[in-house]
């Protein structure tokens, strides 16, 4: 599995209702997308205490084929036309949360942690609900989900959770 994340930092006076409307109008289009396990439409608002207005989707892919298909799609091209060319980060998925955790969540918090040189890689701490491993930078992405605000890390609202094709939904529960 592969986690993928990018973030668009928006101006301080950006009307975040535009992002919320965009999510409401377009998010269901990824339901059933081949090789997608889920896409969490994450966003943060300054007027709710975030450091910056941002749109920051988080994806979990079964493999690279679906991720590449998405990045080559008209939908992603349109996103880059509207918001610019993002830096896309990816991690190998080493732990996934159960579907119920995702469906009940309204917030997600992302934390980044380096892996110390010469660590016992078989003993990597998998304390978060979703964990990705960047093997080139030897670091972890740890993501927790909750119904309420207050998680440590970069906290985002979940505007919508798109689930991939039916065969992929089972992968979220393992």
N, C-alpha and C positions, 0 to 999 in steps of 0.2 A: 504494500500500500504506500501511497505517496501523499503527504500533506503539501498543500500549496497555499501561499498567502501573499497578498500584496495590499498596499495601503495608499490611498490618495488623501493627502492632507489638503483640506479645503480652507479658503480664506476665513478669517475670524467672523466676518459679517455674512458668510454664505448662508443662504436660506436652506436649512436642512430639511424643510418640507419637500424640497425638490428630490432629495435622496429618498426620503420616506415614500414619496409618490412613485418614484422610479422602481423601488423595491416592490411596492404593492402592484404595480402594473406589469412588471417583467419577471419577477422571481419564479413564478410557477412554470415558466418556460423550461427550466432545467430539470423539473421532475421527469424522471424516466430517461435522463441523458445517459447514454452508454458509458459504462465503466466508472460512473460517478457514484460514490457511496453517499456523500452528502455535500452540500454547499450551505454554509451558514452566512447569511447576508448580514455582516457586522457593520455597525456604524456607531460613532460617538459624537456627542453634541457638547459644545462649550457651555451652552446655557444650562446644561445638566451637570457641570463640574468637570468635564473632560478638559485636558490641556489644549486640545485643538478639535475642530470639526474634522471628521474623517469618515471615509467609506473604506472598509477593510475586509473584503470577503475572505473566508477560510474554506478550503476544499479538502475533501479526502477522496482520493482516486484509488481504484482497484489496482491500476497499473498506468504506465506512461501513455498507452494508446489513447485512452479517454482524455487525458490531460492535453496531449498534443492536438487531438481533434477539437477540443474546446478552444485552445489558444489560436488555432487556425480558423475559427468560426467567424461568421459575420457579426455575431453578438459581441465577441471580444474586440473585433475591429471597431465596432461602433463605440464601445466603452473607451477605447484609447483615443478615438476622435473627440469624444466629449470631455475626457479628463486627463489625457496625456499618456505617456508611455511609462508603465510602472516597473519598478524593480520587483521581480517575482522571486520569492524565496520558496525553497522546497526542502522537505525532510522525508526520510524513510519513516513510514508509520510503524511504530513498535507497540502501541497500545491504543485501543479504541474504546469508547464508552458504549454502554448499552443504549438501544434506541430510546427507551423510556427517559434516560438522562437527557438526551437531546430534545426530545419532544416536549418535556416539561420546562426546559430552560428558556429564560428570557434574556439572560446575560451570559457573556463568555469573557474570561480573562486569560490573557496570554502572558507567559513568563518565559524568559530566555535564560538558559544556564549553560555556562561552559563546562566541558568535561576536562578535568585535569589530566595533563600528560601522564601516561603510564597507569591510568586507572584500570581497574578490573572491569572491562567492558561487559562481561557477563553479569555484573552486579549493578548495572545502571539503575538508578532510582526511578521507578515508574509511578511516582506518587500522584500524578494528575490523572484526570479522566481520559485525556487524549495526549499522547506523547509522540513527538517526532524527533528523529536523530539526523542531524546534518553531519554526515561522515567526513566531509571535506573540511569543515570548520571545527569538528569535534565539539558540538554543542547540541543542546536539547531545546525543543519547543515544548512547553508544558501548557496545556489548556484545560481549564476547569469551567464547568457550566453550572448555572444556578437560576432559580426562579426570581431572586432578588439581587439588587446591587450589593456591593461590599466585598467582592472577591479581590484578593491581592493581584497586582499586575496591571497590564493595559486592559482596562475594562471597556467592553462594548455592549451595546444592545444587540439582540438578535432580531432583525427585522422579519426574517423568514428563514425556514429551514427547508431546502429543496432536497428530496431524496432521489437517488438515481434509479436505474431500472430495477424491477422487482427482484432480480437475482442478486443484486448488490445489497439490498436492504438487510438480508440475513447476515452479511459480513459485519454490520454495525453491532450486532448483538453478541458476537463471539468474544 
